[in-house]
Amino acid sequence: MTVLDLKKHYSRFLQGHGDKIHLAAHSHHFWPDVSRAGHLEYWDDCAKTSDHKWDKIFGEIIPYAQNKIAELLKIKNPQQIVFAPNTHELTTRLLSLYLGKESLKILTTDSEFHSWKRQVRRLEELANVQVTWIKTDNLLHDREAFFAELETELKKHPDLFFISQVFFDSGLAISMEEFEDLVSEVSPDTTVVIDGYHGFAAIPTDLSRLEGKVFYLAGGYKYAQSGEGAAFMVIPQNSYRPSYTGWFAQFANLSQSGTQLVGYSQDFMSFMGSTQDMSGLYRFKSVWTLFTELNLSIETIHQHVKTLQQEFLSLFNNSLTNQGLKLLASDEQAEHGHFITYLASDENTAQAIEIRLKKLGILIDRRNDRLRFGFGLYHTKETLKELAVRLQNF
């Protein structure tokens, strides 16, 4: 498989990191140079039009992002894609649909991202909220058991089912076919939410058969390479009245004379919040305009990263396991995220290895006792050659 060489498009971030090898694209992917022009365009538009910048934002910038995301996810209705500064705001708004409910049953896993996990653990302290946590350990050695446990819990009709496409603490992934099988078993009373942050713009994702059945969350911070402020959620078409709501949702201006009810539109605007920095969507537009010009597809990006991962494992897996690290990978799994995860014997060992790598100019990231090595479009075969030099005496 071919490894791309697109380093010239990332010159500013590469220069900024000097001689360091940044293997944390899964945590914060470098931004292409063109993103700077997008950022400046936002500033210039604010300077030229002040309050009237919203005309361009809602008339051009948001529709571009909606249409591009819909294209990447293979969905038909871009008007069902809403934006926010981060996915935590979107999940909080989603949870606010249940405000006032006598009881709330949530089904999720123990490998969800920190902000969701923290929020749900806090809600679990409330007497009327019941949370069922499914361990993801079985994904490593007994995939059928993992899905069997999920299906058993789904038959209990939870109000909300929240699960990742790619688990942030391992890189293990669930395929769209597996999601389709799960969703086919779900009661109409259960809301399904897929956290796609480690899948979007990394793993080819076809939501076409799930459109209208699930919420899908992701954003620009990682593989979409647009930085902060470009989080989004795909919303099934329906009538929603989230309790946590802002003035952007008023744009539809549903006139409801004779009633005191707060009005909502029936598209993405029902989940919009309030005034926010829109520079992330400008950066998103500049980045994906470039990728379109380069004819760069998600499939091509994914093959590039998979090739680097395979070569990394063939070159360095033995030296890492000799340090007492255990590779978290499953032979049963067809897909994997864009990072490789190693489990250390304990958190102190993981921290010590991370520090040793940092002294060699190799930047990875750590989640407790797990070390993550991630690749992106700014890595080439030369990256692996330089790694080999630095890891000679590791």
TAVENVEN-V405572 format. One record per backbone hydrogen bond with DSSP energy under -1.0 kcal/mol. CO is the residue of the C=O (numbers start at 1). NH is the residue of the N-H. Records with the same first field share a line. If there is no record, write none. Layout:
CO = NH ; NH
This chain:
6 = 9
7 = 10
9 = 33
10 = 14
11 = 15
12 = 16
13 = 17
15 = 18
17 = 20
21 = 363
23 = 374
24 = 27 ; 28
32 = 35
33 = 36
34 = 38
35 = 39
36 = 40
37 = 41
38 = 42
39 = 43
40 = 44
41 = 45
42 = 46
43 = 47
44 = 48
45 = 49
46 = 50
49 = 52
50 = 53
51 = 54
52 = 55
53 = 57
54 = 58
55 = 59
56 = 60 ; 61
57 = 62
60 = 64
61 = 65
62 = 66
63 = 67
64 = 68
65 = 69
66 = 70
67 = 71
68 = 72
69 = 73
70 = 75
73 = 207
77 = 80
78 = 81
79 = 268
80 = 235
82 = 233
84 = 231
85 = 229
86 = 90
87 = 91
88 = 92
89 = 93
90 = 94
91 = 95
92 = 96
94 = 97
95 = 98
96 = 99
98 = 101
104 = 130
105 = 159 ; 160
106 = 132
107 = 162
108 = 134
113 = 117
114 = 118
115 = 119
116 = 120
117 = 121
118 = 122
119 = 123
120 = 124
122 = 125
123 = 126
126 = 129
128 = 104
130 = 106
132 = 108
134 = 110
136 = 139
137 = 140
138 = 142
142 = 146
143 = 147
144 = 148
145 = 149
146 = 150
147 = 151
148 = 152
149 = 153
150 = 154
151 = 155
153 = 156
154 = 157
159 = 191
160 = 107
161 = 193
163 = 195
165 = 174
167 = 170 ; 171
171 = 337
172 = 167
175 = 179
176 = 180
177 = 181
178 = 182
179 = 183
180 = 184
182 = 185
183 = 186
187 = 190
191 = 161
192 = 215
193 = 163
194 = 196 ; 217
195 = 165
196 = 199 ; 200
199 = 202 ; 203
207 = 210 ; 211
210 = 213 ; 214
215 = 194
216 = 234
217 = 196
218 = 232
220 = 226 ; 227
222 = 225
231 = 84
232 = 218
233 = 82
234 = 216
243 = 245
246 = 249
247 = 250
248 = 251
250 = 253
256 = 259
267 = 270
268 = 271
269 = 272
272 = 246
273 = 248
278 = 282
279 = 283
280 = 284
281 = 285
282 = 286
283 = 287
284 = 288
285 = 289
286 = 290
287 = 291
288 = 292
289 = 293
290 = 294
291 = 296
292 = 295
297 = 301
298 = 302
299 = 303
300 = 304
301 = 305
302 = 306
303 = 307
304 = 308
305 = 309
306 = 310
307 = 311
308 = 312
309 = 313
310 = 314
311 = 315
312 = 316
313 = 317
316 = 320
317 = 321
318 = 322
320 = 323 ; 325
321 = 324
326 = 343
330 = 333
338 = 375
340 = 373
341 = 328
342 = 371
343 = 326
346 = 350
347 = 351
348 = 352
349 = 353
350 = 354
351 = 355
352 = 356
353 = 357
354 = 358
355 = 359
357 = 362
358 = 361
361 = 21
363 = 23
365 = 372
367 = 370
369 = 344
370 = 367
371 = 342
372 = 365
373 = 340
376 = 379
380 = 384
381 = 385
382 = 386
383 = 387
384 = 388
385 = 389
386 = 390
387 = 391
391 = 394
